[in-house]
Structure formats: structure tokens, C-alpha cells
Amino acid sequence: MPAAAQDMPVAPQDAAPQEGAPAAEIVVTGTRIVRDGYNAPTPVAVLSKADIAAQAPANISDFVNQLPSIAGSGTSGTNSGALSNAGAGINSISLRGLGVGRTLVLVDGQRSVASTVGGIVDINTIPQDLVERVEVVTGGASAAYGSDAVGGVVNFVLDKTFTGLRIGADQGISTYGDGHNYKFTGSAGLLLLDSRLHVLFNAEYFRQEGVDTIDRDWNDSGFFMINNPAYTATNGQPQRLVGSGFGPSGYTTGGLIGAGPLRGTYFQGPGQTGQLTFGTVLSPWMVGGDTATTLAGHIGTNSLIPHDERLNFFNRTAFDITPDVTVFGQFSYNRSTSRSFYQQTPSTGVTIQADNAYLATYYPQIAAEMATRGLGSFTMGTSNAGFPVPGSNIKREVYRFVGGAEGRFQLFDRKWGWNGYYQHGVTKAHEELTNTWFNARMTLAQDAVFGPGGSIVCRSTLTNPTNGCVPINRLGTMGPSAEALAYIYGAAQPQRDQTIKQDVAAVSANGEVFDLPGGAAAVAFGAEWRKEQINGQVDPQFNTGWLYGNFLVNRGEYTVKEGFLEVDLPVIKGLNVNAAGRYTDYSTSGSVQTWKIGATFEPIPDIRLRGNISHDIRAPNLQELFAAGTARTNTVIIPTGANAPATGSLQFVQNQVGNPALRPEVADSWTLGAVFKPQFLPGFSASFDYYSIKIDKAIGNVTAQDTVDLCYSEGISSYCNNVIFSGNTLTSIVLRPINFSQQTAEGFDIEASYRLPLSNLSESLPGTFTIHSIVTHYIKNVIDNGISFPIDYAGVNGGSLAGTFSSPNWVYRISAFYEADPFTFNLVARGFSDGVYGNDFVECTTGCPTSSTQYRTLNTNHINGATYFDASLGFKFNAYGGKGTLTFIVNNLLNKDPVLAAYGPDGNNIPAYAQTSRSQYDVVGRVFRVAARFQF
């Protein structure tokens, strides 16, 4: 078997057979050429079956995302706030910090239907128990596989030839006694009809018990980034502050009067009020004062771990018509539900009239004071004590059918192979929000007065007795009645049904054509057709007017026709050249061409040099093209003094729409590296690979806060058109993807591995020691939208710039195995370097220069890195005629808390979220897992 497929850590970028091992026909991801022990010019990292088994991950994506070359991926935990775009519950993969849309996910070299309209393949839909290895191509591969492979390819290779019966179970729990999860899986492979018929089955059930709040001590620090209330352009103070002792200034859990003679009065239990001590205020934050009071009820109300449940079925049936021709059919089904909570949503600008019945009933002293002062109303902010936390409950069903045939033949006494298949994939998603109110009903319900006979009714009911309004009490901490909640939430919550379809037809052939001094030249060619569709339905009542959701139907489709050709030329012994080209025609944007050329050169047996240049593309996905508009409530900060109808922290409806005029983005990338396998040190190999990626016409969005900054701070009038006011009220900001100017990424990977049978040191020493290390250095990842200024996301560990494109400068993973039958011990060290909030930010405390949108000044621009240790101990045993393994795993062995990383200053959800970067740091803590497998 090739080294890449061995059940042990190896030098994963070197896919050549081990010395003395028989060569086997393999296809290395990133090329369509089949070779005996092929060495690809494109770097390929491999996670073996042993690596996966040693960690026994609850989700295989959690394990794959530990690779240093992967940055900016999403998990079901980090997506818990994705209410209006159906992203909750998704596990995705992003290479090089370029975004999940620029990483092509394959299953056995074939595309899989997306689980969201944004084109994201949910890794949970892949049968984890059958994954033999995961191959990661860290370089452009569009010429080989088509669109989306700008950052690279992640190919999950299944063990399609498995025979026997294998059952497994595992479970895990955190050191805090929460986050319990468990999984059952079973696989069966049968050979029938003289081994000509192979039938393979797999079933899997997984359940994750959620943790509905961020119930960890480290999240009680009140650690945020805010605008400095004392800052002026000339006083030498930083514009932004990072630290503790900050809190919201506009609300409390039971309601805070924010202006007028009663400013600072806040409501507690019935008859109880307090007087808030304000710190130094710059809306929506304050420094000092009663921050514990304003944070209470809001802080940490986002889900730490979502409730997840999924059921998977997989079947593959293959029949050898002849020894050289096989037909196959494959079916998979995945049903998943994910429930998570967004935040205890704060409300500002809530108007309470002087004759409010709940005010008179529970807080008569305030009602009396209003009468004395002649006040007709007051406005308050509240984090809505007693209201259930809004969230989402997403159900997805993913079907995938593949049917095809493959074979081999001789042509002019040379080996050839062919393959053809048709795939039909369907995702049915039911997106439903929970605990989300209808804004108009809330407005009517909170205007409560005394009706005839002294009963409390809605004011609107006095003139419209049949309107069904139920009054709601928004004052104090006792919470509203069940009847009032039922009224504002309605008989049904915002929901949408969407169906995503993908059809793929492909044929290809490959073989040897003539001899060169270095060996036989080979060629691969083929044609592909693909159709992507999105459709669905939404009840019109859910189109508008809700706090979150406001779903519209996304409709659209496009088709793709492609043809490719690849050649492999062993020019002389030790020098191999590989080249490929692909012609692609999109129904939406016309034709494009992609290509690559690479080479490997082995001047001496110990060293192999490799390099690759590619021209790649990513076409806009269904969401970017056809999104009808998804609205959600958000906040932005319009700076004081701006030429705007209103300034300060303003709530609005954010509307994300598609852009049918988008063109494919174009990337030029190249890699250059070397593999070192010294003959004087058997078992050791190392590699170094440099990469550079430049994307033109890159597709992306300008955020709502950036839109405001570009309009009012930078004076770019075209962005002011997207900021919509009604009088002095900010009603909405429209976000639309564009082909902005450029994204450039640069860095390098270093890998090393060493395998040592301890008997080489002393015949009395048992077992084998193996160590494998991977390091990635992100030199830069710059996005230049051509409108404002470039932003370099490399080295950003947290803060407002962290997310899809950010990554630490250095990321590493070191895995060591000691194997001495029947035991296997594994120890993993993984981590990343210190980072910043922004590469252009200026750290200063006094004597600061004038702050600008690009060169913001702040009191600290440093975030510590982290190192985590994982350990496992496996034991093999024989029983009942079968072979079993029992593995004990501890992740985050030292229970290391995450480093605090400040978020803000804009966004009303900041206090609810984790006070760290969830995509970088471990937020759960130490996790214990036990996994058992038995095979007959």
C-alpha cells in the first residue's frame, strides 16, 4: 500500500511507497493521473485512520480542523448565532483562511451536495466510520476538479472495500459535567457471487447534549473592546479601549430609563427600583459604574454547545461484470437537527406611557413621580428578563445518489482506466426560529392600560376590541405572562423550507501513451456537467416584521459544462512534469479557463524538489447570486458629529441580498517546496512548501459597520445609498456581494516525521515510536476591496477582524505515538502563536497619534497564543472470534482556559457571546472520551 494509506502517521506530503513495499495504483488528490507510487508536485497532507482513531472525535471536522493549514472554519458551536441564514449546526472547512467557499470538499474525489444555500458541505454528512484517510491539497486545484478549489481540496477517502462487521460506540463529557455526547456506528461489508458482488452498509447515530449558556468562570470578566469616552483627536488618548470594567450603558435586565429627569432609574422586582451609577458613557458602553448590573441577564446567554442529533445511513453496492468492468451504486442519507440559542436580546428605545397599567400596579412611586414632573412617557432599555432566549431549530435531510461504472483496459499494450458516474444530491432544510417576536405585536402589547372594570388591556383593544392583543409587562424582573408571550410569538415562528439540488454527470479516462527517458507519459481527460438549484417556500406572514428571520424564498439555478485534459511527463529519470487545463462554461457568467503546471525533480535520492503554478477560479454560489434578502436585527455605531440624521449606537434591520451580476473570481497561485528523506536516517522525512495565492475580482461583502464607516468617516457616497433612514430612525442597511479588488495570501508549511522501532536501539526494547509535526506560517492574508484600505488578517487572533479570514501567524500540531502491542499511546500538542487585534492598529496609552478608520489607536494590541495537549491510550484485544479496541481520550488535558479576547464596540450581541475567539481557543475545557470498536 502507498504510505499515504498506512494506518500510522507518516510523512504525509510524500505519497511514494515505502522502501521495499510493493507499488500500488493510486490517485493522489489534486491530480487525475493514476500511477504506481505517484509523487505529486502539489503538497498533499494526509490524516490517516490511526490519527483519527487515536482522537475518536465526536465530529470528524473537529479533528480535521486541527491541521495548521486550515483556518477560518465553522463549527456547530461557532454558528449558533446564524439565525437568518440557516448556518446553525453546520461543520465546515476553510483552507488558508480564504473562506469555506474557496475550499472544495470531495468524497472519494466526487462533489457532494451542499447543506446550505451558501454552498457549504456539512462534514457531518460523511460516514465517519468508513473514512480511511483525509487528503488535504494545499494548493489550487481548479484545473483538476473545477470551481471552488482556490484554497485547495479536502478529500474524504472512504474504505469502499471493507468486508466483515464492525461496530463501535463512544461518548464524551466535559470536566464540568456538561456537553455529554455519544455515538453508535456500525459497518458491514459482504462479498457475494464469488466475490464479484460487494455490498457495503454503514449506519451512525450521534447525539450532543447542548449547553445553553456560556457557563464558564472565565466568561465573567466583562472583557470587551469599546470606544474610549475620553478620546479626542488631539488629546493623545487611544480611540479604543480593551479590558475589563466595561459594560452596556443603555439597559438592565428589568429596564433602565435612559434619558430625562428619571435617567438612571432601573426596575427590579415588584415595587423595587434602583438608581444606576453611570460610569463614563459613550453609547452603547460605559467605563466603570454599575457594569455588573447592566451586564446581568445578558452576559453569556449565547449557546456554548448546541443540541445536535443526527442519523446517517450509507450503502454502496458494486458488481464486477467482468474482471475489468465494475458497475456501482451508492446511496447516503443524513438527517440532522440542531438547536441553539443566540442571545437574550436587549431592546433599546422602549416607550412606556405614563398611564401604563403595569407601571401603576407594580411601580406606583415612579408613576407618581412622572405625574408630579408632568412626564407623559419615558424610554428605557431592557435585556428582557423572563423572556425565553431567541434561537433556532434547524432540521436538514441530505440525500445523495451516485451510480456509475469504472474499468480498465489495454490500449497498444499500455494500461488505461475509465470512469463514469451520475450523481443526484438533494438537501431539504427546514429553518425555524424560536422565541422570536413579531415587532408590531410587541408594540401593541407593551402599551398596556386599565380597561373597563380595572382589567389590564392593550390600548389598541379599547378602540378595536377584537384585535386579540394581550398586554405584556416589560417592567421589572418578574417576566411576562405565558399568554402575553404566546401573543407576541404568534401561533407559529418564522420558518422557511428550502430545497437545494445538485446534479453531476462525469466521464473520464486515463492511461499511458508513450515512453520518455524517465518513464511512460500519461494522460487523463474527461468531461463534466453540473446543475445547481435552490427553491423553497415561505408563508408570507414570515417575510417581514419579525425581530429575526424575515425569510424570503431563494430561487435560482445555473448549469456548468466542463472539459479537462491532464498530462504527466517523466522527462528524464528524477524529473517529472505535470500539466492540466480545464475549460468551463457557466450559464450565468460565460466561459473561463483554468490551468496548472507543476514539476518534481529528484537530484539525489535524499531530496525531491517540487513546484506548482495554477490559475484557478471560484464561481459565485447560489446565495451570492440569488439571495432574495434575509433580514436580521443588528446595531451599528455612527460616529458623533457625522452628517447623519442620527448618531450613536443605532438598531436597524440588516438586509443581505444577492447579486446576479457577479463574475467568477480568478486566482493565481504557486507553491515551491522540497521533500527531504535522508538515507542515513531511515524513517525520517521532512518537507517545506511555500505558497502564494492572489485572487482578483474576489467576491465578498462589506459589513454593516464598514458600510457606515465608509459613508460617514471616509465620505464614499456610494455606500451612503445603502444606509436607509426614515426621518431620524435608521431603518435598514442593505448588504450586497460584489467582485471587489483583490485578496492575497502568502505563507509556508513545514512537516517532519520520524518512525523508530525501538528494537533499533536495543533488542530488548519493545514497540515503535513515531512523531509527526506540522507547522504553518501565515505571512499575510490581505483583503483589498479597492474602496477603503487593505486589511491583513494574518496574525489576527481575536476582535472585530477575527473570523472567516483571520489566522494566527504560526499554527502547529505535533503528534507522537508509542505502539507496543497491545497498547498504543498518543500525545498531541497543538497551538498557535501570539497575535493582535489588527495589524494596522496602533498600540498606545499616551501621546497617541490621531486615530483613523485604518490606523485605529487602542490601549493594547496583543493577544496571547495558546498550546493545548491531548492524550489517548488504546488497548487491542481478541474476543468472541473478533478483534476489539478500547481507547481512552482526554482533550485539553490541562484544562487550559481560553485567552480573553475583546470584541466590540458595535453589535448588540457582544456581551452575550464568548469573551474570546471561539474559532481559535478551546471554550469547553477538558473533555473525557471513551471509544470502543469491535470487528469480526
KAWO-V187884 format. One record per run of one state. SS is the DSSP state (h for helix, s for strand, l for the rest). FROM is the first residue (numbers start at 0). TO is the last residue. If there is no record, write none. Layout:
BEGIN
ss & from & to
SS & FROM & TO
SS & FROM & TO
END
This chain:
BEGIN
ss & from & to
l & 0 & 1
h & 2 & 4
l & 5 & 23
s & 24 & 25
l & 26 & 33
s & 34 & 35
l & 36 & 42
s & 43 & 47
h & 48 & 54
l & 55 & 58
h & 59 & 63
l & 64 & 68
s & 69 & 69
l & 70 & 93
s & 94 & 94
l & 95 & 98
h & 99 & 101
s & 102 & 106
l & 107 & 108
s & 109 & 110
l & 111 & 121
h & 122 & 124
l & 125 & 126
h & 127 & 129
s & 130 & 136
l & 137 & 140
h & 141 & 144
l & 145 & 150
s & 151 & 157
l & 158 & 162
s & 163 & 173
l & 174 & 179
s & 180 & 191
l & 192 & 195
s & 196 & 207
l & 208 & 209
s & 210 & 210
l & 211 & 215
h & 216 & 219
l & 220 & 222
s & 223 & 226
l & 227 & 238
s & 239 & 242
l & 243 & 244
s & 245 & 247
l & 248 & 250
s & 251 & 251
l & 252 & 254
s & 255 & 256
l & 257 & 263
s & 264 & 266
l & 267 & 271
s & 272 & 274
l & 275 & 276
s & 277 & 281
l & 282 & 283
s & 284 & 288
l & 289 & 289
h & 290 & 294
l & 295 & 303
s & 304 & 304
l & 305 & 305
s & 306 & 321
l & 322 & 323
s & 324 & 342
l & 343 & 345
s & 346 & 352
l & 353 & 355
h & 356 & 361
l & 362 & 362
h & 363 & 372
l & 373 & 375
s & 376 & 381
l & 382 & 388
s & 389 & 410
l & 411 & 412
s & 413 & 433
l & 434 & 436
s & 437 & 437
h & 438 & 445
l & 446 & 446
s & 447 & 449
l & 450 & 450
h & 451 & 453
l & 454 & 454
s & 455 & 457
h & 458 & 462
l & 463 & 480
h & 481 & 488
l & 489 & 493
s & 494 & 515
l & 516 & 517
s & 518 & 536
l & 537 & 538
h & 539 & 541
l & 542 & 544
s & 545 & 545
l & 546 & 554
s & 555 & 571
l & 572 & 573
s & 574 & 585
l & 586 & 588
s & 589 & 603
l & 604 & 605
s & 606 & 617
l & 618 & 620
h & 621 & 625
l & 626 & 628
s & 629 & 637
l & 638 & 646
s & 647 & 656
l & 657 & 663
s & 664 & 675
l & 676 & 682
s & 683 & 695
l & 696 & 697
s & 698 & 699
l & 700 & 702
h & 703 & 712
l & 713 & 715
h & 716 & 719
l & 720 & 721
s & 722 & 725
l & 726 & 727
s & 728 & 735
l & 736 & 736
s & 737 & 738
l & 739 & 740
s & 741 & 756
h & 757 & 759
l & 760 & 766
s & 767 & 783
l & 784 & 789
s & 790 & 791
l & 792 & 792
s & 793 & 793
l & 794 & 794
s & 795 & 795
l & 796 & 805
s & 806 & 806
l & 807 & 808
s & 809 & 819
l & 820 & 821
s & 822 & 831
l & 832 & 833
s & 834 & 835
l & 836 & 840
s & 841 & 842
l & 843 & 855
s & 856 & 857
l & 858 & 861
s & 862 & 862
l & 863 & 864
s & 865 & 878
l & 879 & 880
s & 881 & 890
l & 891 & 908
h & 909 & 911
l & 912 & 925
s & 926 & 934
l & 935 & 935
END
